[in-house]
Amino acid sequence: QDVTIEAGREFSLLLNSSGKLMCCGSGSVIGFNSAGGGPDGGKWSEIASGVKQVAVGNNGNFAVAVGVDNTAMCYGYPYNGEDGNKAKVRRQVNICVGSCPAKLKNVKVRSVACSCTGSAFV
């Protein structure tokens, strides 16, 4: 059974072979509050299903995923425009919680990657 593990600044993501995306650590970094039923410190919690790939970037503050239906999902704070919005260099950002970037709403995504300053959707 294949698994993918990606480490962020205060969290880790695990993608198992059945497409469940799990989070452990401080889920608040990527938009999940443990008080609201999200990931809790030392336990793995499912945050999404139907996922086929995940990547973490932006110094561990942002994650991108692609679903089995080829949709893009973003989690965390896109400080450097990782969500595709480069409108302002120092913009006030809202946290992404499994949302699809506006520019990719009707686009089929095959693969994703993250770096410290950007994301790639193929």
C-alpha positions in Angstrom: 0.0 0.0 0.0 1.6 3.3 -1.2 1.4 6.4 0.9 2.8 9.9 0.4 3.9 12.1 3.3 4.5 15.8 3.0 5.8 17.9 5.9 4.8 21.5 6.5 5.9 24.0 9.1 3.6 22.8 11.9 1.8 19.9 10.2 2.2 16.8 8.2 0.0 15.5 5.4 -0.4 11.8 4.5 -2.1 10.6 1.4 -3.0 6.9 1.4 -3.7 4.6 -1.5 -7.4 5.0 -1.1 -7.3 8.7 -1.7 -7.8 9.9 1.9 -5.8 13.1 2.8 -4.9 13.1 6.4 -3.4 15.8 8.6 -1.4 15.7 11.8 -0.1 18.6 13.9 -1.3 22.1 13.8 -4.0 22.1 11.2 -4.7 25.8 11.8 -1.8 26.6 9.5 -3.7 25.2 6.6 -7.2 26.3 7.6 -8.4 23.7 10.1 -9.1 24.6 13.7 -8.8 21.7 16.2 -11.6 23.3 18.3 -13.9 23.0 15.2 -13.3 19.3 14.7 -10.2 19.6 12.6 -6.8 17.9 13.1 -5.5 17.6 16.7 -1.9 17.6 17.8 -0.9 14.0 17.8 -3.7 12.3 15.8 -4.2 11.9 12.1 -7.5 13.4 10.9 -9.0 13.0 7.5 -9.4 16.4 5.8 -10.3 15.3 2.2 -11.1 12.2 0.2 -10.7 11.5 -3.5 -7.2 12.9 -3.7 -4.5 11.5 -5.9 -1.6 13.9 -5.3 -0.5 16.5 -2.7 2.5 18.9 -2.3 3.5 21.3 0.4 5.4 24.6 -0.2 5.7 28.3 0.9 8.0 27.4 3.8 5.4 24.9 5.0 2.4 27.2 5.1 0.6 26.1 1.9 -0.4 22.9 0.3 -1.9 22.0 -3.1 -3.7 18.8 -4.0 -5.3 17.3 -7.1 -8.4 15.2 -6.9 -9.2 12.0 -8.7 -11.6 14.1 -10.8 -8.7 16.3 -11.8 -9.7 19.3 -9.8 -7.2 21.5 -7.9 -7.4 22.1 -4.2 -5.5 24.6 -2.1 -4.9 24.7 1.7 -3.2 27.4 3.8 -2.0 30.9 3.3 -1.0 31.9 -0.3 1.3 34.8 0.8 3.2 34.7 -2.5 0.4 34.1 -4.9 0.5 30.3 -4.8 -3.2 30.3 -5.5 -2.7 32.0 -8.8 -3.6 35.5 -7.6 -0.7 37.9 -8.0 -2.8 41.0 -7.9 -0.8 42.7 -5.2 2.7 41.9 -3.9 1.8 42.5 -0.2 -1.9 41.7 -0.2 -4.0 40.7 2.7 -4.6 37.0 2.1 -7.5 34.8 3.1 -6.8 31.2 4.1 -7.7 28.5 1.5 -9.4 25.4 2.9 -9.8 22.9 0.0 -10.8 25.6 -2.4 -10.0 25.7 -6.1 -8.1 28.7 -7.4 -10.4 30.9 -9.5 -8.2 30.6 -12.6 -8.5 26.8 -12.4 -12.3 26.4 -11.9 -12.9 24.7 -15.3 -9.4 23.3 -15.9 -8.5 19.6 -15.5 -5.3 19.3 -13.5 -3.1 16.2 -13.8 -0.2 17.1 -11.4 0.7 19.7 -8.8 4.0 20.9 -7.3 4.9 23.6 -4.7 8.0 25.6 -4.0 8.8 28.3 -1.4 7.3 31.0 -3.6 4.9 29.4 -6.0 2.8 26.4 -7.1 2.5 24.6 -10.4 -0.6 23.0 -11.8 -0.2 20.9 -14.9 
